[in-house]
Amino acid sequence: MKPLLKIGPLVIDPPTVMAPMAGITDLPFRLLAKAYDCGLVCSEMISANGLVYGSEKTRQLLISCPGEKPLSVQIFGADPAIMAEAAAMVQDSGADILDINFGCSVKKVLKSGAGSALMKTPEKAEAILRSVRKSVSIPLTIKIRTGWNPSGDQAICIAQIAQDCGVDAVAIHPRTATQGFSGKAFHSLIGALKERLRIPVIGNGDIQNARDAVYMMEQTGCDGVMIGRGTIGNPWIFEQIRRRLNAEPRFEADMELRFQTMLDYLGMSVKYFGESRACRMMRSRLSWFVKGLPGSSRFRQAISRISSRDQAMEFIDCYRKMLESMENGRQN
Ligand SMILES: Cc1cc2nc3c(=O)[nH]c(=O)nc-3n(C[C@H](O)[C@H](O)[C@H](O)COP(=O)(O)O)c2cc1C
C-alpha cells in the first residue's frame, strides 16, 4: 500500500521529498524536481544568523515561486532566540514548512554548536525546538543523522524530544556525524525510529532509483522517502517512484528529454539568477545530465567556459547532434 505522508495539515503526495543540498537545491533545481512530480522540495540550509543579521546573500536563498509549492525551508543555528527570529522570517517569506538542520557535520557549522553538534547536546536542542515552535505556526520538521556513535540512541533521543516539542515530522539520514558519506546508510534505524514515534518519519540515504525508494518504504515502514544525490542530473527519479508506487508503467528519460531538461534548467537559471551568474553555474551543472553518455567528457570541457546563454545552447545543440549522428551511424 502506498504510504501517506502528512506533515501537520499538509498531505505530501507522492510521499517523496527532495533532500536539502547546499549549493545545489536552489529554485531552478527545485522546479525541475517539481516538473517530475516530487512531493516536497527543500531549500538548502540557510544560516539563521545570516537571516537575522540581514545578509543579502542569505536572504536571497529564500526566493521562491508558486510553481514549487509546497516548499520546506531549512535553517541552521545554535541560539534559540536567533533561531526563533529566523524561523519567523522564513514563515513570513511564505514557506510552507520550516525544517531545522541537526545533521550537518561541516567543521564551521559544528564549531558554532549547530547541525549535528546539537545531537550530543539534547538540552540545547530542546531549547531551540521549544523556542522555534512558539514562534511559527507552519509545520515544523527536523533532519537528523544517526548521531555521534553508531548505536542510534542519540537519534532516538533527539527525535523523541522533537515529538514532545510539537515537531511534525523527522527526516533521518542514518549515517553517523563522523561518517560523512562513507559506508552505507544504516536503514534499520529508520524502522527503529518509526516504531517509537507517533509523528511521520522520512527515510533518507543512498536511494538511487525507484526500486530503492519503494524497498526502503517496505523495509522500514517509513512514511516518505527523501532523496539527495540520486536527484542530481536525474529529476525523473520522482516520476519513476510515483509510477512504481501506483503500479503504473515505468518511465525512462530518453535523449530528447535529457536535452530539453538541460535547456529548461538553463532557461530557469538565467531567469532567476541573470545570465552571467547562471552561465557560471551551468559550467559544471549541465554535465550532470549527460553523465555516462559517449563524448560527455568533451562536452564537459566545452561548457566549462560558457559565458552566454546562446553559447550554452549552441554547445548543447552541437552535442545533441553529435549523439544523434552516432546513433544514426549505428542504425545504418
Ligand atoms: C552537496 C550536498 C549538500 C548537502 N547539503 C545539505 C544541507 O544543506 N542540509 C542538510 O540537511 N543536508 C544536506 N546534505 C545531506 C543530504 O540532504 C542527504 O541527507 C544526504 O545526501 C544523504 O542522502 P542521499 O544518499 O540521497 O544523497 C547535503 C548533501 C550533499 C551531497
Ligand as a Chemical Component Dictionary entry (heavy atoms), coordinates in Angstrom:
data_LIG
# 
_chem_comp.id                   LIG 
_chem_comp.type                 NON-POLYMER 
_chem_comp.pdbx_formal_charge   0 
_chem_comp.three_letter_code    LIG 
# 
loop_
_chem_comp_atom.comp_id 
_chem_comp_atom.atom_id 
_chem_comp_atom.alt_atom_id 
_chem_comp_atom.type_symbol 
_chem_comp_atom.charge 
_chem_comp_atom.model_Cartn_x 
_chem_comp_atom.model_Cartn_y 
_chem_comp_atom.model_Cartn_z 
_chem_comp_atom.pdbx_ordinal 
LIG C1  C1  C 0 26.278 18.524 -1.893 1  
LIG C2  C2  C 0 25.437 18.193 -0.699 2  
LIG C3  C3  C 0 24.943 19.209 0.092  3  
LIG C4  C4  C 0 24.150 18.915 1.213  4  
LIG N1  N1  N 0 23.607 19.940 1.940  5  
LIG C5  C5  C 0 22.750 19.665 2.945  6  
LIG C6  C6  C 0 22.044 20.704 3.596  7  
LIG O1  O1  O 0 22.165 21.891 3.256  8  
LIG N2  N2  N 0 21.220 20.363 4.623  9  
LIG C7  C7  C 0 21.040 19.055 5.019  10 
LIG O2  O2  O 0 20.280 18.789 5.940  11 
LIG N3  N3  N 0 21.677 18.055 4.381  12 
LIG C8  C8  C 0 22.491 18.325 3.352  13 
LIG N4  N4  N 0 23.063 17.310 2.656  14 
LIG C9  C9  C 0 22.737 15.907 3.005  15 
LIG C10 C10 C 0 21.542 15.427 2.166  16 
LIG O3  O3  O 0 20.393 16.173 2.461  17 
LIG C11 C11 C 0 21.255 13.943 2.401  18 
LIG O4  O4  O 0 20.936 13.741 3.743  19 
LIG C12 C12 C 0 22.436 13.065 2.041  20 
LIG O5  O5  O 0 22.981 13.427 0.792  21 
LIG C13 C13 C 0 22.035 11.574 2.020  22 
LIG O6  O6  O 0 21.033 11.360 1.087  23 
LIG P1  P1  P 0 21.365 10.728 -0.375 24 
LIG O7  O7  O 0 22.097 9.450  -0.135 25 
LIG O8  O8  O 0 20.020 10.543 -1.009 26 
LIG O9  O9  O 0 22.231 11.723 -1.087 27 
LIG C14 C14 C 0 23.869 17.581 1.563  28 
LIG C15 C15 C 0 24.381 16.556 0.759  29 
LIG C16 C16 C 0 25.150 16.832 -0.358 30 
LIG C17 C17 C 0 25.654 15.703 -1.225 31 
# 
loop_
_chem_comp_bond.comp_id 
_chem_comp_bond.atom_id_1 
_chem_comp_bond.atom_id_2 
_chem_comp_bond.value_order 
_chem_comp_bond.pdbx_ordinal 
LIG C1  C2  SING 1  
LIG C2  C3  SING 2  
LIG C2  C16 DOUB 3  
LIG C3  C4  DOUB 4  
LIG C4  N1  SING 5  
LIG C4  C14 SING 6  
LIG N1  C5  DOUB 7  
LIG C5  C6  SING 8  
LIG C5  C8  SING 9  
LIG C6  O1  DOUB 10 
LIG C6  N2  SING 11 
LIG N2  C7  SING 12 
LIG C7  O2  DOUB 13 
LIG C7  N3  SING 14 
LIG N3  C8  DOUB 15 
LIG C8  N4  SING 16 
LIG N4  C9  SING 17 
LIG N4  C14 SING 18 
LIG C9  C10 SING 19 
LIG C10 O3  SING 20 
LIG C10 C11 SING 21 
LIG C11 O4  SING 22 
LIG C11 C12 SING 23 
LIG C12 O5  SING 24 
LIG C12 C13 SING 25 
LIG C13 O6  SING 26 
LIG O6  P1  SING 27 
LIG P1  O7  DOUB 28 
LIG P1  O8  SING 29 
LIG P1  O9  SING 30 
LIG C14 C15 DOUB 31 
LIG C15 C16 SING 32 
LIG C16 C17 SING 33 
# 
